[in-house]
Amino acid sequence: MEYKPGFAVRGLHYDVEKGVLLKLDSFLQIQLGTVYRGLSPVSDEEVLRLYKNRVIPIAYVESQVKHMVSCVSRLT
């Protein structure tokens, strides 16, 4: 697999239950067009089917979603 330095950017979250990477804003709204399963984009329709809404409840975020800043370390 080829390394893509621009793929993973700040603000990414990983939904452990659904297995997707996504961007959430400060109001816990999913930024449509930024959801991926692996390197494959997930359509906006599929995102809305998975989550029923663009806003994710705080209780779900606290239990199932991991902010990627804690999962990435700098390689030297």
N, CA, C and O atoms as a Tripos MOL2 file, in Angstrom:
@<TRIPOS>MOLECULE
protein
  304   303    76     0     0
PROTEIN
NO_CHARGES

@<TRIPOS>ATOM
      1 N           0.8440   -1.1630    0.0000 N.3       1 MET1
      2 CA          0.0000    0.0000    0.0000 C.3       1 MET1
      3 C           0.8960    1.2340    0.0000 C.2       1 MET1
      4 O           1.8620    1.3060    0.7600 O.2       1 MET1
      5 N           0.5830    2.1750   -0.8290 N.am      2 GLU2
      6 CA          1.3600    3.3970   -0.9370 C.3       2 GLU2
      7 C           0.9830    4.3680    0.1800 C.2       2 GLU2
      8 O          -0.1990    4.5550    0.4690 O.2       2 GLU2
      9 N           1.9820    4.9840    0.8080 N.am      3 TYR3
     10 CA          1.7560    5.9790    1.8570 C.3       3 TYR3
     11 C           1.1860    7.2440    1.2380 C.2       3 TYR3
     12 O           1.6960    7.7320    0.2300 O.2       3 TYR3
     13 N           0.1260    7.7770    1.8410 N.am      4 LYS4
     14 CA         -0.5190    8.9970    1.3530 C.3       4 LYS4
     15 C          -0.4440   10.0430    2.4620 C.2       4 LYS4
     16 O          -1.3000   10.0680    3.3470 O.2       4 LYS4
     17 N           0.5800   10.9140    2.4240 N.am      5 PRO5
     18 CA          0.7870   11.8560    3.5240 C.3       5 PRO5
     19 C          -0.3610   12.8310    3.7410 C.2       5 PRO5
     20 O          -0.5260   13.3190    4.8580 O.2       5 PRO5
     21 N          -1.1480   13.1310    2.7400 N.am      6 GLY6
     22 CA         -2.2480   14.0780    2.8870 C.3       6 GLY6
     23 C          -3.5640   13.4400    3.2880 C.2       6 GLY6
     24 O          -4.5580   14.1420    3.4730 O.2       6 GLY6
     25 N          -3.5880   12.1000    3.4290 N.am      7 PHE7
     26 CA         -4.8580   11.4250    3.7140 C.3       7 PHE7
     27 C          -5.3500   11.6930    5.1340 C.2       7 PHE7
     28 O          -6.4490   12.2180    5.3140 O.2       7 PHE7
     29 N          -4.5770   11.3510    6.1170 N.am      8 ALA8
     30 CA         -4.9800   11.5370    7.5140 C.3       8 ALA8
     31 C          -4.6060   12.9510    7.9490 C.2       8 ALA8
     32 O          -3.4270   13.2990    8.0170 O.2       8 ALA8
     33 N          -5.6000   13.7410    8.2370 N.am      9 VAL9
     34 CA         -5.3740   15.1230    8.6470 C.3       9 VAL9
     35 C          -5.9520   15.3420   10.0330 C.2       9 VAL9
     36 O          -6.6680   14.4950   10.5670 O.2       9 VAL9
     37 N          -5.6290   16.4900   10.6050 N.am     10 ARG10
     38 CA         -6.1090   16.8110   11.9550 C.3      10 ARG10
     39 C          -7.6290   16.7260   12.0540 C.2      10 ARG10
     40 O          -8.3460   16.9560   11.0810 O.2      10 ARG10
     41 N          -8.0930   16.3930   13.2370 N.am     11 GLY11
     42 CA         -9.5150   16.3770   13.5000 C.3      11 GLY11
     43 C         -10.2190   15.0750   13.1850 C.2      11 GLY11
     44 O         -11.4450   15.0000   13.2660 O.2      11 GLY11
     45 N          -9.4630   14.0450   12.8250 N.am     12 LEU12
     46 CA        -10.0950   12.7640   12.5150 C.3      12 LEU12
     47 C         -10.4670   12.0110   13.7790 C.2      12 LEU12
     48 O          -9.7850   12.0900   14.8010 O.2      12 LEU12
     49 N         -11.5570   11.2860   13.6820 N.am     13 HIS13
     50 CA        -12.0270   10.4220   14.7580 C.3      13 HIS13
     51 C         -12.2470    9.0300   14.1730 C.2      13 HIS13
     52 O         -12.5270    8.8790   12.9840 O.2      13 HIS13
     53 N         -12.1190    8.0320   15.0160 N.am     14 TYR14
     54 CA        -12.3640    6.6620   14.5910 C.3      14 TYR14
     55 C         -13.5310    6.1020   15.3800 C.2      14 TYR14
     56 O         -13.4970    6.0580   16.6090 O.2      14 TYR14
     57 N         -14.5720    5.6710   14.6640 N.am     15 ASP15
     58 CA        -15.7260    5.0450   15.2980 C.3      15 ASP15
     59 C         -15.4350    3.5500   15.4180 C.2      15 ASP15
     60 O         -15.4320    2.8280   14.4210 O.2      15 ASP15
     61 N         -15.1950    3.0990   16.6290 N.am     16 VAL16
     62 CA        -14.8150    1.7140   16.8910 C.3      16 VAL16
     63 C         -15.9400    0.7570   16.5110 C.2      16 VAL16
     64 O         -15.6780   -0.3030   15.9440 O.2      16 VAL16
     65 N         -17.1730    1.1080   16.8090 N.am     17 GLU17
     66 CA        -18.3110    0.2270   16.5420 C.3      17 GLU17
     67 C         -18.5870    0.0730   15.0440 C.2      17 GLU17
     68 O         -18.8590   -1.0300   14.5720 O.2      17 GLU17
     69 N         -18.5170    1.1810   14.2990 N.am     18 LYS18
     70 CA        -18.8650    1.1500   12.8770 C.3      18 LYS18
     71 C         -17.6520    0.9790   11.9650 C.2      18 LYS18
     72 O         -17.8100    0.7000   10.7760 O.2      18 LYS18
     73 N         -16.4510    1.1420   12.5020 N.am     19 GLY19
     74 CA        -15.2360    0.9290   11.7330 C.3      19 GLY19
     75 C         -14.9740    1.9750   10.6720 C.2      19 GLY19
     76 O         -14.5170    1.6460    9.5770 O.2      19 GLY19
     77 N         -15.2610    3.2450   10.9830 N.am     20 VAL20
     78 CA        -15.0430    4.3080   10.0100 C.3      20 VAL20
     79 C         -14.2280    5.4430   10.6230 C.2      20 VAL20
     80 O         -14.2820    5.6960   11.8260 O.2      20 VAL20
     81 N         -13.4700    6.1180    9.7560 N.am     21 LEU21
     82 CA        -12.7990    7.3610   10.1020 C.3      21 LEU21
     83 C         -13.7150    8.4970    9.6960 C.2      21 LEU21
     84 O         -14.3360    8.4410    8.6340 O.2      21 LEU21
     85 N         -13.8110    9.5320   10.5270 N.am     22 LEU22
     86 CA        -14.6680   10.6590   10.1760 C.3      22 LEU22
     87 C         -14.1760   11.9290   10.8390 C.2      22 LEU22
     88 O         -13.4400   11.8950   11.8250 O.2      22 LEU22
     89 N         -14.5970   13.0500   10.2780 N.am     23 LYS23
     90 CA        -14.3170   14.3430   10.8810 C.3      23 LYS23
     91 C         -15.5770   14.8240   11.5690 C.2      23 LYS23
     92 O         -16.6680   14.7890   11.0000 O.2      23 LYS23
     93 N         -15.4090   15.2750   12.8080 N.am     24 LEU24
     94 CA        -16.4990   15.8750   13.5670 C.3      24 LEU24
     95 C         -16.1330   17.3230   13.8540 C.2      24 LEU24
     96 O         -14.9730   17.6350   14.1270 O.2      24 LEU24
     97 N         -17.1300   18.2130   13.7900 N.am     25 ASP25
     98 CA        -16.8490   19.5900   14.1800 C.3      25 ASP25
     99 C         -17.0410   19.7400   15.6850 C.2      25 ASP25
    100 O         -17.3150   18.7560   16.3730 O.2      25 ASP25
    101 N         -16.9030   20.9460   16.1970 N.am     26 SER26
    102 CA        -16.9850   21.1640   17.6420 C.3      26 SER26
    103 C         -18.3840   20.9470   18.2040 C.2      26 SER26
    104 O         -18.5580   20.8790   19.4210 O.2      26 SER26
    105 N         -19.3920   20.8350   17.3240 N.am     27 PHE27
    106 CA        -20.7650   20.5600   17.7530 C.3      27 PHE27
    107 C         -21.1260   19.0890   17.5600 C.2      27 PHE27
    108 O         -22.2960   18.7150   17.6450 O.2      27 PHE27
    109 N         -20.1050   18.2470   17.2980 N.am     28 LEU28
    110 CA        -20.2600   16.8090   17.0720 C.3      28 LEU28
    111 C         -21.0860   16.4910   15.8330 C.2      28 LEU28
    112 O         -21.7490   15.4560   15.7680 O.2      28 LEU28
    113 N         -21.0420   17.3840   14.8530 N.am     29 GLN29
    114 CA        -21.6820   17.1270   13.5690 C.3      29 GLN29
    115 C         -20.6930   16.4510   12.6460 C.2      29 GLN29
    116 O         -19.5390   16.8660   12.5420 O.2      29 GLN29
    117 N         -21.1510   15.4030   11.9750 N.am     30 ILE30
    118 CA        -20.3150   14.7140   10.9960 C.3      30 ILE30
    119 C         -20.1640   15.6200    9.7860 C.2      30 ILE30
    120 O         -21.1490   16.1400    9.2620 O.2      30 ILE30
    121 N         -18.9390   15.8050    9.3530 N.am     31 GLN31
    122 CA        -18.6830   16.5690    8.1390 C.3      31 GLN31
    123 C         -18.8220   15.6200    6.9510 C.2      31 GLN31
    124 O         -17.9330   14.8180    6.6650 O.2      31 GLN31
    125 N         -19.9650   15.7330    6.2670 N.am     32 LEU32
    126 CA        -20.2190   14.8270    5.1420 C.3      32 LEU32
    127 C         -19.1170   14.9670    4.0970 C.2      32 LEU32
    128 O         -18.5990   16.0600    3.8690 O.2      32 LEU32
    129 N         -18.7690   13.8580    3.4710 N.am     33 GLY33
    130 CA        -17.6860   13.8420    2.4900 C.3      33 GLY33
    131 C         -16.3300   13.5510    3.1140 C.2      33 GLY33
    132 O         -15.3210   13.4960    2.4120 O.2      33 GLY33
    133 N         -16.3000   13.3630    4.4410 N.am     34 THR34
    134 CA        -15.0320   13.1100    5.1280 C.3      34 THR34
    135 C         -15.0270   11.7640    5.8430 C.2      34 THR34
    136 O         -14.1710   11.5300    6.6970 O.2      34 THR34
    137 N         -15.9510   10.8850    5.5180 N.am     35 VAL35
    138 CA        -16.0640    9.5950    6.2030 C.3      35 VAL35
    139 C         -15.4570    8.5110    5.3170 C.2      35 VAL35
    140 O         -15.7740    8.4110    4.1310 O.2      35 VAL35
    141 N         -14.5800    7.7040    5.9100 N.am     36 TYR36
    142 CA        -13.8710    6.6610    5.1620 C.3      36 TYR36
    143 C         -13.9160    5.3400    5.9090 C.2      36 TYR36
    144 O         -13.8920    5.3080    7.1390 O.2      36 TYR36
    145 N         -13.9800    4.2710    5.1700 N.am     37 ARG37
    146 CA        -13.7690    2.9180    5.6960 C.3      37 ARG37
    147 C         -12.4720    2.4690    5.0290 C.2      37 ARG37
    148 O         -12.4540    2.1480    3.8400 O.2      37 ARG37
    149 N         -11.3890    2.4510    5.8030 N.am     38 GLY38
    150 CA        -10.0720    2.2420    5.2040 C.3      38 GLY38
    151 C          -9.7400    3.4560    4.3530 C.2      38 GLY38
    152 O          -9.8390    4.5900    4.8210 O.2      38 GLY38
    153 N          -9.3460    3.2260    3.1120 N.am     39 LEU39
    154 CA         -9.0710    4.3360    2.1950 C.3      39 LEU39
    155 C         -10.2390    4.6050    1.2560 C.2      39 LEU39
    156 O         -10.1290    5.4340    0.3520 O.2      39 LEU39
    157 N         -11.3450    3.9200    1.4590 N.am     40 SER40
    158 CA        -12.5110    4.0670    0.5820 C.3      40 SER40
    159 C         -13.5160    5.0310    1.1940 C.2      40 SER40
    160 O         -13.9240    4.8510    2.3410 O.2      40 SER40
    161 N         -13.9200    6.0570    0.4410 N.am     41 PRO41
    162 CA        -14.9190    6.9920    0.9740 C.3      41 PRO41
    163 C         -16.2670    6.3100    1.1610 C.2      41 PRO41
    164 O         -16.6460    5.4230    0.3950 O.2      41 PRO41
    165 N         -16.9780    6.7390    2.1860 N.am     42 VAL42
    166 CA        -18.3340    6.2680    2.4460 C.3      42 VAL42
    167 C         -19.2770    7.3500    1.9410 C.2      42 VAL42
    168 O         -19.0980    8.5240    2.2640 O.2      42 VAL42
    169 N         -20.2730    6.9730    1.1580 N.am     43 SER43
    170 CA        -21.1920    7.9600    0.5880 C.3      43 SER43
    171 C         -21.9770    8.6610    1.6930 C.2      43 SER43
    172 O         -22.1720    8.1060    2.7750 O.2      43 SER43
    173 N         -22.4270    9.8880    1.4130 N.am     44 ASP44
    174 CA        -23.2210   10.6300    2.3780 C.3      44 ASP44
    175 C         -24.4900    9.8610    2.7390 C.2      44 ASP44
    176 O         -24.9240    9.8860    3.8900 O.2      44 ASP44
    177 N         -25.0780    9.1860    1.7720 N.am     45 GLU45
    178 CA        -26.2910    8.4070    2.0200 C.3      45 GLU45
    179 C         -26.0170    7.2780    3.0160 C.2      45 GLU45
    180 O         -26.8200    7.0260    3.9140 O.2      45 GLU45
    181 N         -24.8720    6.5980    2.8480 N.am     46 GLU46
    182 CA        -24.4990    5.5180    3.7600 C.3      46 GLU46
    183 C         -24.2260    6.0670    5.1660 C.2      46 GLU46
    184 O         -24.5950    5.4430    6.1610 O.2      46 GLU46
    185 N         -23.5820    7.2300    5.2450 N.am     47 VAL47
    186 CA        -23.3070    7.8590    6.5380 C.3      47 VAL47
    187 C         -24.6140    8.1530    7.2660 C.2      47 VAL47
    188 O         -24.7480    7.8610    8.4540 O.2      47 VAL47
    189 N         -25.5730    8.7290    6.5550 N.am     48 LEU48
    190 CA        -26.8650    9.0430    7.1710 C.3      48 LEU48
    191 C         -27.6200    7.7750    7.5540 C.2      48 LEU48
    192 O         -28.3650    7.7790    8.5340 O.2      48 LEU48
    193 N         -27.4440    6.6990    6.8060 N.am     49 ARG49
    194 CA        -28.0660    5.4250    7.1660 C.3      49 ARG49
    195 C         -27.4230    4.8540    8.4390 C.2      49 ARG49
    196 O         -28.1140    4.3220    9.3070 O.2      49 ARG49
    197 N         -26.0790    4.9730    8.5370 N.am     50 LEU50
    198 CA        -25.3670    4.4590    9.7070 C.3      50 LEU50
    199 C         -25.6920    5.2260   10.9850 C.2      50 LEU50
    200 O         -25.8660    4.6330   12.0490 O.2      50 LEU50
    201 N         -25.7710    6.5560   10.8680 N.am     51 TYR51
    202 CA        -25.8970    7.4010   12.0570 C.3      51 TYR51
    203 C         -27.2810    8.0040   12.2580 C.2      51 TYR51
    204 O         -27.5540    8.5590   13.3220 O.2      51 TYR51
    205 N         -28.1610    7.9090   11.2650 N.am     52 LYS52
    206 CA        -29.5330    8.4370   11.3350 C.3      52 LYS52
    207 C         -29.6090    9.9570   11.3730 C.2      52 LYS52
    208 O         -30.6940   10.5220   11.2430 O.2      52 LYS52
    209 N         -28.4760   10.6250   11.5480 N.am     53 ASN53
    210 CA        -28.4380   12.0640   11.7130 C.3      53 ASN53
    211 C         -26.9950   12.5160   11.5300 C.2      53 ASN53
    212 O         -26.0740   11.7050   11.6320 O.2      53 ASN53
    213 N         -26.7880   13.8120   11.2590 N.am     54 ARG54
    214 CA        -25.4140   14.3120   11.1660 C.3      54 ARG54
    215 C         -24.8050   14.5680   12.5390 C.2      54 ARG54
    216 O         -23.5820   14.6110   12.6710 O.2      54 ARG54
    217 N         -25.6310   14.7390   13.5520 N.am     55 VAL55
    218 CA        -25.1440   15.0220   14.9040 C.3      55 VAL55
    219 C         -25.0610   13.7190   15.6910 C.2      55 VAL55
    220 O         -26.0240   12.9560   15.7570 O.2      55 VAL55
    221 N         -23.8910   13.4760   16.2890 N.am     56 ILE56
    222 CA        -23.6860   12.2610   17.0750 C.3      56 ILE56
    223 C         -23.8550   12.6080   18.5580 C.2      56 ILE56
    224 O         -23.2430   13.5650   19.0310 O.2      56 ILE56
    225 N         -24.6620   11.8600   19.2940 N.am     57 PRO57
    226 CA        -24.8370   12.1400   20.7250 C.3      57 PRO57
    227 C         -23.5150   12.0290   21.4930 C.2      57 PRO57
    228 O         -22.6830   11.1680   21.2040 O.2      57 PRO57
    229 N         -23.3420   12.9050   22.4650 N.am     58 ILE58
    230 CA        -22.1080   12.9350   23.2490 C.3      58 ILE58
    231 C         -21.8370   11.5950   23.9380 C.2      58 ILE58
    232 O         -20.6820   11.1820   24.0370 O.2      58 ILE58
    233 N         -22.8680   10.9190   24.4090 N.am     59 ALA59
    234 CA        -22.6740    9.6310   25.0740 C.3      59 ALA59
    235 C         -22.0680    8.6070   24.1130 C.2      59 ALA59
    236 O         -21.2250    7.8060   24.5180 O.2      59 ALA59
    237 N         -22.4910    8.6250   22.8340 N.am     60 TYR60
    238 CA        -21.9320    7.7050   21.8410 C.3      60 TYR60
    239 C         -20.4760    8.0580   21.5700 C.2      60 TYR60
    240 O         -19.6230    7.1740   21.4920 O.2      60 TYR60
    241 N         -20.1950    9.3450   21.4270 N.am     61 VAL61
    242 CA        -18.8200    9.7820   21.1530 C.3      61 VAL61
    243 C         -17.8960    9.3600   22.2940 C.2      61 VAL61
    244 O         -16.7920    8.8700   22.0550 O.2      61 VAL61
    245 N         -18.3400    9.5470   23.5100 N.am     62 GLU62
    246 CA        -17.5010    9.2030   24.6660 C.3      62 GLU62
    247 C         -17.2380    7.7070   24.7800 C.2      62 GLU62
    248 O         -16.1950    7.3020   25.2930 O.2      62 GLU62
    249 N         -18.1650    6.8840   24.3090 N.am     63 SER63
    250 CA        -17.9880    5.4410   24.4720 C.3      63 SER63
    251 C         -17.4440    4.7290   23.2350 C.2      63 SER63
    252 O         -16.7550    3.7180   23.3740 O.2      63 SER63
    253 N         -17.7270    5.2190   22.0430 N.am     64 GLN64
    254 CA        -17.3940    4.4770   20.8150 C.3      64 GLN64
    255 C         -16.4350    5.1850   19.8650 C.2      64 GLN64
    256 O         -15.9230    4.5550   18.9400 O.2      64 GLN64
    257 N         -16.1770    6.4660   20.0640 N.am     65 VAL65
    258 CA        -15.3830    7.2360   19.1020 C.3      65 VAL65
    259 C         -14.0700    7.6710   19.7520 C.2      65 VAL65
    260 O         -14.0580    8.2320   20.8480 O.2      65 VAL65
    261 N         -12.9730    7.4020   19.0570 N.am     66 LYS66
    262 CA        -11.6410    7.7600   19.5570 C.3      66 LYS66
    263 C         -11.0630    8.8760   18.6920 C.2      66 LYS66
    264 O         -11.0480    8.7770   17.4650 O.2      66 LYS66
    265 N         -10.5870    9.9390   19.3420 N.am     67 HIS67
    266 CA         -9.9520   11.0380   18.6180 C.3      67 HIS67
    267 C          -8.5710   10.5810   18.1920 C.2      67 HIS67
    268 O          -7.8040   10.0690   19.0080 O.2      67 HIS67
    269 N          -8.2530   10.7610   16.9330 N.am     68 MET68
    270 CA         -7.0220   10.1840   16.3840 C.3      68 MET68
    271 C          -5.7380   10.8470   16.8990 C.2      68 MET68
    272 O          -4.6570   10.2910   16.7080 O.2      68 MET68
    273 N          -5.8200   11.9860   17.5270 N.am     69 VAL69
    274 CA         -4.6150   12.6220   18.0410 C.3      69 VAL69
    275 C          -3.9210   11.7230   19.0660 C.2      69 VAL69
    276 O          -2.6990   11.7560   19.2100 O.2      69 VAL69
    277 N          -4.7170   10.9210   19.7740 N.am     70 SER70
    278 CA         -4.1240   10.0310   20.7680 C.3      70 SER70
    279 C          -3.6230    8.7320   20.1590 C.2      70 SER70
    280 O          -2.9730    7.9400   20.8420 O.2      70 SER70
    281 N          -3.9180    8.4990   18.8760 N.am     71 CYS71
    282 CA         -3.5410    7.2450   18.2390 C.3      71 CYS71
    283 C          -2.3530    7.3940   17.3030 C.2      71 CYS71
    284 O          -1.8350    6.3920   16.8100 O.2      71 CYS71
    285 N          -1.9140    8.6030   17.0490 N.am     72 VAL72
    286 CA         -0.8530    8.8420   16.0700 C.3      72 VAL72
    287 C           0.3830    9.3480   16.8030 C.2      72 VAL72
    288 O           0.2950   10.2650   17.6200 O.2      72 VAL72
    289 N           1.5110    8.7620   16.5150 N.am     73 SER73
    290 CA          2.7530    9.2650   17.0920 C.3      73 SER73
    291 C           3.6980    9.6780   15.9700 C.2      73 SER73
    292 O           3.6230    9.1530   14.8590 O.2      73 SER73
    293 N           4.5490   10.5810   16.2550 N.am     74 ARG74
    294 CA          5.4970   11.0660   15.2530 C.3      74 ARG74
    295 C           6.6660   10.0950   15.1630 C.2      74 ARG74
    296 O           7.2640    9.7300   16.1750 O.2      74 ARG74
    297 N           6.9840    9.6840   13.9430 N.am     75 LEU75
    298 CA          8.1280    8.7980   13.7200 C.3      75 LEU75
    299 C           9.3640    9.6280   13.4560 C.2      75 LEU75
    300 O           9.3220   10.5650   12.6580 O.2      75 LEU75
    301 N          10.4620    9.3010   14.1110 N.am     76 THR76
    302 CA         11.6880   10.0650   13.8770 C.3      76 THR76
    303 C          12.7830    9.1580   13.4160 C.2      76 THR76
    304 O          13.8980    9.6150   13.1660 O.2      76 THR76
@<TRIPOS>BOND
     1     1     2 1
     2     2     3 1
     3     3     4 2
     4     3     5 am
     5     5     6 1
     6     6     7 1
     7     7     8 2
     8     7     9 am
     9     9    10 1
    10    10    11 1
    11    11    12 2
    12    11    13 am
    13    13    14 1
    14    14    15 1
    15    15    16 2
    16    15    17 am
    17    17    18 1
    18    18    19 1
    19    19    20 2
    20    19    21 am
    21    21    22 1
    22    22    23 1
    23    23    24 2
    24    23    25 am
    25    25    26 1
    26    26    27 1
    27    27    28 2
    28    27    29 am
    29    29    30 1
    30    30    31 1
    31    31    32 2
    32    31    33 am
    33    33    34 1
    34    34    35 1
    35    35    36 2
    36    35    37 am
    37    37    38 1
    38    38    39 1
    39    39    40 2
    40    39    41 am
    41    41    42 1
    42    42    43 1
    43    43    44 2
    44    43    45 am
    45    45    46 1
    46    46    47 1
    47    47    48 2
    48    47    49 am
    49    49    50 1
    50    50    51 1
    51    51    52 2
    52    51    53 am
    53    53    54 1
    54    54    55 1
    55    55    56 2
    56    55    57 am
    57    57    58 1
    58    58    59 1
    59    59    60 2
    60    59    61 am
    61    61    62 1
    62    62    63 1
    63    63    64 2
    64    63    65 am
    65    65    66 1
    66    66    67 1
    67    67    68 2
    68    67    69 am
    69    69    70 1
    70    70    71 1
    71    71    72 2
    72    71    73 am
    73    73    74 1
    74    74    75 1
    75    75    76 2
    76    75    77 am
    77    77    78 1
    78    78    79 1
    79    79    80 2
    80    79    81 am
    81    81    82 1
    82    82    83 1
    83    83    84 2
    84    83    85 am
    85    85    86 1
    86    86    87 1
    87    87    88 2
    88    87    89 am
    89    89    90 1
    90    90    91 1
    91    91    92 2
    92    91    93 am
    93    93    94 1
    94    94    95 1
    95    95    96 2
    96    95    97 am
    97    97    98 1
    98    98    99 1
    99    99   100 2
   100    99   101 am
   101   101   102 1
   102   102   103 1
   103   103   104 2
   104   103   105 am
   105   105   106 1
   106   106   107 1
   107   107   108 2
   108   107   109 am
   109   109   110 1
   110   110   111 1
   111   111   112 2
   112   111   113 am
   113   113   114 1
   114   114   115 1
   115   115   116 2
   116   115   117 am
   117   117   118 1
   118   118   119 1
   119   119   120 2
   120   119   121 am
   121   121   122 1
   122   122   123 1
   123   123   124 2
   124   123   125 am
   125   125   126 1
   126   126   127 1
   127   127   128 2
   128   127   129 am
   129   129   130 1
   130   130   131 1
   131   131   132 2
   132   131   133 am
   133   133   134 1
   134   134   135 1
   135   135   136 2
   136   135   137 am
   137   137   138 1
   138   138   139 1
   139   139   140 2
   140   139   141 am
   141   141   142 1
   142   142   143 1
   143   143   144 2
   144   143   145 am
   145   145   146 1
   146   146   147 1
   147   147   148 2
   148   147   149 am
   149   149   150 1
   150   150   151 1
   151   151   152 2
   152   151   153 am
   153   153   154 1
   154   154   155 1
   155   155   156 2
   156   155   157 am
   157   157   158 1
   158   158   159 1
   159   159   160 2
   160   159   161 am
   161   161   162 1
   162   162   163 1
   163   163   164 2
   164   163   165 am
   165   165   166 1
   166   166   167 1
   167   167   168 2
   168   167   169 am
   169   169   170 1
   170   170   171 1
   171   171   172 2
   172   171   173 am
   173   173   174 1
   174   174   175 1
   175   175   176 2
   176   175   177 am
   177   177   178 1
   178   178   179 1
   179   179   180 2
   180   179   181 am
   181   181   182 1
   182   182   183 1
   183   183   184 2
   184   183   185 am
   185   185   186 1
   186   186   187 1
   187   187   188 2
   188   187   189 am
   189   189   190 1
   190   190   191 1
   191   191   192 2
   192   191   193 am
   193   193   194 1
   194   194   195 1
   195   195   196 2
   196   195   197 am
   197   197   198 1
   198   198   199 1
   199   199   200 2
   200   199   201 am
   201   201   202 1
   202   202   203 1
   203   203   204 2
   204   203   205 am
   205   205   206 1
   206   206   207 1
   207   207   208 2
   208   207   209 am
   209   209   210 1
   210   210   211 1
   211   211   212 2
   212   211   213 am
   213   213   214 1
   214   214   215 1
   215   215   216 2
   216   215   217 am
   217   217   218 1
   218   218   219 1
   219   219   220 2
   220   219   221 am
   221   221   222 1
   222   222   223 1
   223   223   224 2
   224   223   225 am
   225   225   226 1
   226   226   227 1
   227   227   228 2
   228   227   229 am
   229   229   230 1
   230   230   231 1
   231   231   232 2
   232   231   233 am
   233   233   234 1
   234   234   235 1
   235   235   236 2
   236   235   237 am
   237   237   238 1
   238   238   239 1
   239   239   240 2
   240   239   241 am
   241   241   242 1
   242   242   243 1
   243   243   244 2
   244   243   245 am
   245   245   246 1
   246   246   247 1
   247   247   248 2
   248   247   249 am
   249   249   250 1
   250   250   251 1
   251   251   252 2
   252   251   253 am
   253   253   254 1
   254   254   255 1
   255   255   256 2
   256   255   257 am
   257   257   258 1
   258   258   259 1
   259   259   260 2
   260   259   261 am
   261   261   262 1
   262   262   263 1
   263   263   264 2
   264   263   265 am
   265   265   266 1
   266   266   267 1
   267   267   268 2
   268   267   269 am
   269   269   270 1
   270   270   271 1
   271   271   272 2
   272   271   273 am
   273   273   274 1
   274   274   275 1
   275   275   276 2
   276   275   277 am
   277   277   278 1
   278   278   279 1
   279   279   280 2
   280   279   281 am
   281   281   282 1
   282   282   283 1
   283   283   284 2
   284   283   285 am
   285   285   286 1
   286   286   287 1
   287   287   288 2
   288   287   289 am
   289   289   290 1
   290   290   291 1
   291   291   292 2
   292   291   293 am
   293   293   294 1
   294   294   295 1
   295   295   296 2
   296   295   297 am
   297   297   298 1
   298   298   299 1
   299   299   300 2
   300   299   301 am
   301   301   302 1
   302   302   303 1
   303   303   304 2
@<TRIPOS>SUBSTRUCTURE
     1 MET1         2 RESIDUE 1 A MET
     2 GLU2         6 RESIDUE 1 A GLU
     3 TYR3        10 RESIDUE 1 A TYR
     4 LYS4        14 RESIDUE 1 A LYS
     5 PRO5        18 RESIDUE 1 A PRO
     6 GLY6        22 RESIDUE 1 A GLY
     7 PHE7        26 RESIDUE 1 A PHE
     8 ALA8        30 RESIDUE 1 A ALA
     9 VAL9        34 RESIDUE 1 A VAL
    10 ARG10       38 RESIDUE 1 A ARG
    11 GLY11       42 RESIDUE 1 A GLY
    12 LEU12       46 RESIDUE 1 A LEU
    13 HIS13       50 RESIDUE 1 A HIS
    14 TYR14       54 RESIDUE 1 A TYR
    15 ASP15       58 RESIDUE 1 A ASP
    16 VAL16       62 RESIDUE 1 A VAL
    17 GLU17       66 RESIDUE 1 A GLU
    18 LYS18       70 RESIDUE 1 A LYS
    19 GLY19       74 RESIDUE 1 A GLY
    20 VAL20       78 RESIDUE 1 A VAL
    21 LEU21       82 RESIDUE 1 A LEU
    22 LEU22       86 RESIDUE 1 A LEU
    23 LYS23       90 RESIDUE 1 A LYS
    24 LEU24       94 RESIDUE 1 A LEU
    25 ASP25       98 RESIDUE 1 A ASP
    26 SER26      102 RESIDUE 1 A SER
    27 PHE27      106 RESIDUE 1 A PHE
    28 LEU28      110 RESIDUE 1 A LEU
    29 GLN29      114 RESIDUE 1 A GLN
    30 ILE30      118 RESIDUE 1 A ILE
    31 GLN31      122 RESIDUE 1 A GLN
    32 LEU32      126 RESIDUE 1 A LEU
    33 GLY33      130 RESIDUE 1 A GLY
    34 THR34      134 RESIDUE 1 A THR
    35 VAL35      138 RESIDUE 1 A VAL
    36 TYR36      142 RESIDUE 1 A TYR
    37 ARG37      146 RESIDUE 1 A ARG
    38 GLY38      150 RESIDUE 1 A GLY
    39 LEU39      154 RESIDUE 1 A LEU
    40 SER40      158 RESIDUE 1 A SER
    41 PRO41      162 RESIDUE 1 A PRO
    42 VAL42      166 RESIDUE 1 A VAL
    43 SER43      170 RESIDUE 1 A SER
    44 ASP44      174 RESIDUE 1 A ASP
    45 GLU45      178 RESIDUE 1 A GLU
    46 GLU46      182 RESIDUE 1 A GLU
    47 VAL47      186 RESIDUE 1 A VAL
    48 LEU48      190 RESIDUE 1 A LEU
    49 ARG49      194 RESIDUE 1 A ARG
    50 LEU50      198 RESIDUE 1 A LEU
    51 TYR51      202 RESIDUE 1 A TYR
    52 LYS52      206 RESIDUE 1 A LYS
    53 ASN53      210 RESIDUE 1 A ASN
    54 ARG54      214 RESIDUE 1 A ARG
    55 VAL55      218 RESIDUE 1 A VAL
    56 ILE56      222 RESIDUE 1 A ILE
    57 PRO57      226 RESIDUE 1 A PRO
    58 ILE58      230 RESIDUE 1 A ILE
    59 ALA59      234 RESIDUE 1 A ALA
    60 TYR60      238 RESIDUE 1 A TYR
    61 VAL61      242 RESIDUE 1 A VAL
    62 GLU62      246 RESIDUE 1 A GLU
    63 SER63      250 RESIDUE 1 A SER
    64 GLN64      254 RESIDUE 1 A GLN
    65 VAL65      258 RESIDUE 1 A VAL
    66 LYS66      262 RESIDUE 1 A LYS
    67 HIS67      266 RESIDUE 1 A HIS
    68 MET68      270 RESIDUE 1 A MET
    69 VAL69      274 RESIDUE 1 A VAL
    70 SER70      278 RESIDUE 1 A SER
    71 CYS71      282 RESIDUE 1 A CYS
    72 VAL72      286 RESIDUE 1 A VAL
    73 SER73      290 RESIDUE 1 A SER
    74 ARG74      294 RESIDUE 1 A ARG
    75 LEU75      298 RESIDUE 1 A LEU
    76 THR76      302 RESIDUE 1 A THR
